[in-house]
Amino acid sequence: MNFFKKHLSLKSKRNMIGYFFVLPFVIGFLLFFLVPFIQAIVFSLNEIEMTGEGYQLIYQGFGNYEYVIYTHPRFNQLFVETVIETLIDIPLIIIFSFFAAILLNQKFRGRFLARTIFFLPVIMGAGIILSMEAEDYMAEIMATQIGEEAQTGLILGVDQLSDLLIEFNLPVVLIDYLMDSVDQIAEVIRSSGVQIIVFLAGLQSISPSLYEVAIAEGATPWEKFWKITFPMLTPILLTNVVYTIIDSFVANDLVDLIRDSAVGAGGYGISSAMSMIYLLFIAVLLIIIVGLISRGVYYHE
């Protein structure tokens, strides 16, 4: 132990701490996920035929991949729709959770209750709520309670907001994006619970002395935000972006199609090929986004 204290630099010691925290994931992956992952790759290159003794693999090469990409009637359409919807939702979720966390970090009466309410979207992901949504109970309740007049009022409100943005001479692309955001606000709120908590933890880890020094130097709230709060939260921002991307890609119609293909006409070979294509795309997307964001991440020494 004394050897490590004497011969390792501070950076090496910090790296060892990082490896220590990553070690449970590595062990879990090797023990529980590596074999199924390799098996999925093997399945994607074969046709699986069930026999009395189990199953038999019939080698297809990249035939399953060619079928998924060029022949399957729904995969390409759902894949493109999923990617577009996810890339639209990710900025909305990150921006909303970021500023919601800043508001919830302020001192005010009922702060604990407010934080609980904002975390309710995570609870709403429970099975009973999802079952209610599947049965469309909430839509029926809203239709009964608010009636057509309230729905018409909401539509008028959206139209007025659109007219206001047009008067500001904003780009049409930006206006369309904001209008689509209004339509998806319920989904954005429901998907932001974990991110809000992570941002809150990051905000509370910022030393108050930094703000005290900034106030003594005459910094404005705007300057404190851009010079202290935002730079200190960039590592948390990167973490939340990665989490949001993965979370958005694991619950959608494309995942349902992959699962249904395994037990349907496609079989495990086609389903595994879909999974590998989907996994490869997510991995490439994460590498690109993490690489871009990492350039602006500030790590406080």
N, C-alpha and C positions, 0 to 999 in steps of 0.2 A: 504493500500500500504506500509506503514511504517512497518507493521507487517512482510510482506514478506522480506523486506530489512534487518530487524534485525534478523529474526529467520531462514532464509534459508541459507544454505551453498552455496559456489560458484558453486559446482557441481550441486546442486539442481536447482539453477537459470539457469544454462546452459541446464539442462534437460528440464526445463519448456520452454525455447526458442525452443528447438527441438520439443517438443509436439505442440507448437504454429504453427510451419511450417508444421507439419504433419496433423494438424487439418483440413485444406481444403480438403485433400485427404479423410480423414475419413468421413467427412460430405458428400462429393460427392459419396463415396461408399455406404453409408447408404441410401441416397436419390435416387440414380440412378442405382446402380448395385446390391444391395443386393437382391431385389425382383426378377429381372431376373435371378440372379445366383441360387436362391432357386428353381425358376420355371424350370430352366434347369436340376437341379438334379431330380426334380419330373418327368419331361418329359423323362429323361433317364431310368426311372424305369417303364415306361408305353408305350403302343402303342396308338398313337393318331388317332382317327377316326373322320373325319369331319362330322358334322351334319348340319341341317338347322338352328339350333340355335347357332352354334359355333363349338365346338369340344367336344369329349368325351374321357376320359382317360380309357384305359383298362390295368389293372395292369399286368406287365410281370415279376416283380422281377428283377433279374439280367440276364434275358433272352437276353435283348439287348446287354449287355456287352459280354455275351458268343458268340452271333452271330458276333459281331465286332472282337473279338479276334480269334475265331476258324473257322468261316465260311466266313466272308467277303473276297472277292477275292483280294482286293487291299490295305486294311488298313495296315496290318502288313508290307508289302513290302515298302510302302511309309513312314511308321513310322520309320523303320530302316534306310532307305536312308536319311530321313530328319535329324535324330539324328547324323548320321555319318558326313554328309556334314556340319552341324552346328558346331559340335565339332572341325572339321578341320578349318572352317572359323574363328571362334572366336579368336584364338591366332593370326592369320594373321591380322585381323582387329585391334586388340588391339595394336600389335607391330607396325604396319604401322602408325596408328593414333598417337601413343605415340611419335615416332621419327619425324613424320611430324610436330607435334606441337612444338617440340623442335627446329626444323629448322625454322619454321615460327615465333618463338619467338625471333629469332636473329634480330639485327638491320641491315637492308640492304635496298638499294633503291628498290622501287616497292614492299615493304612488304605488303601493303594493297591490291594490285592487286593479289599477290600470295595467300593471305588468301582468297580472293574472289574466286579464281579459285579452291582452295581446298574445298570450301564449295559448289561448283557447284553440286557435287553428290547429295546433299540434294534436290536442285532445280530439278535435273533430276528425282527425284521421283514423280514429278507432273504428273497429269493425261495425259497431252499431250505427254510427253516423253514415258510414259508407253504404250500409244496407238501406238506410232511409233515403239516401240520395238515389240509389238504384231504383227504388220504388217511386221516386219523384214526389215524396211526401211534402218536401219543403215547397216545391212549386205550387202544389195544391193549396197549402196553407197560405202562401203569399197571395195567390189569386183570390182566395176567400176573404182575407183580412184587408188588403189594400184596394182591391177592386180595379176596374179598368181606368178610373179617373186618375189614381195615383200613378199607374203605369204610364198614362199619357203625359202626366206632369213630368215624369222622369225623362221621357223622350224629348219634351220641349226643352228641358234643362240642358240636355246634351246638345241640342240644336243651337241654343243660345251660346253655349260655350264655344262651339265650332265657329259661329259668326264672330264672336269676340276675338278668337285667335286669328281669323282671316283679316280683321281690321288692323291687327298688329303687323300685317304683312309677313307673317312667318312662312317658311317654306311649306309647300303642300305636303311633302313627304313627312315633315315633322308633325303637321296637323293631323294627318291620317294616323300616325303612330300614337299620338296623344288620345285620339278618339277611340282607337282600338284598346288603349290602356283603360279607359273608362269602362268599356264593356267587360274587361277582364279583372276589374278591381277585386271582386270576391275571391277569385282564384289566387290573385297576388297576395291578398291578406292571409288566406289559408296556408299559403306556402312559405310564409315569412317568419313563423314562430321561432324556429331554431336559430335562424340568422339573427333575429333581434336579440336573443339571449347571448349569442356569441359576441355580437357587437357591444352589448352591455358589459360583458366581462372585460372586453378590451378597453372600454371607456373607464371602467373602475380601476384598471391596472395602471392608468396614467398618473404619474406622481403629481399631487396638487402643487408641489413646489414649482413646477414648470409654469403653471398658470399664475402663481404668485409673482414670480420673476417677470412674466410678461406684463402683468398689471402694473408692477413697479416701473417698468419701462414705458408705460403709456400705450400699450397695445390695445386696439379695439377688439370687440368680440369677433368681428370678421377676420381680423389678423390672427387672433388666437386659434380660430378654427383651422385656417389654412396653414399656419406655421407650427401648430402643436397637435391639435386633435386629429386632423386628417393624416399627416405623416405618421403619427404613432399608431394609427389604425390600419395602415396599409398592409401589414402582415395578416391582420384579421380579415381585411377585405379579400385578400388572396384566398384565404381558407374558406370564406363564405362563397366565393365564386366557384371554387372547386366543388364544394358541397352542393350548391344549387344546381350546377350542371349535372352532377350524378343523380341527384334527387329528381330532377326534371325528366331525365331519360329512363328512369326505372319504373315509371307509372304512367303509361299511355296506351293508346290503341295498338301501337306496334308491338309492345311487349305482350299484349293479349294475343295478338296474331301469332307471335313466336310460340307462346305456350300452347295455343290451340292447335297449331300445326303438328306439335309433338304427338298428340293423341288423335289427330284427324287423318285426312288423306295424305298429307305431306310426309308424316313419319318423323322419326328422330333425326334422320340424316338431313332432311330439309330444314327442320327446326334448328339443328345445330349449326348449319351453314348460315342461316339468318342471324343466329346469335353471334357468330364469329364476325360477320360483316358489321353488325351493329357495334360490337365491342371494339373492333378496329377503328371505326369512325370516331367513337367516343374517346378512345385513347389518343388519336391524332388531334382531335379538337382540344383536349385537355393540354396536350403538349404545346400546341400553338398559343392558347390563351394564357397558360401559366408562364410560358416564355415571354410573352408580351408584357404581362402585368408585373412579372418579377423585376423587370428593369426599373420600375418606379417604386418598388417596395423599399421602405426605410426600416432598418433594424437598429434599434437604439442600443448602444453599447453600455 
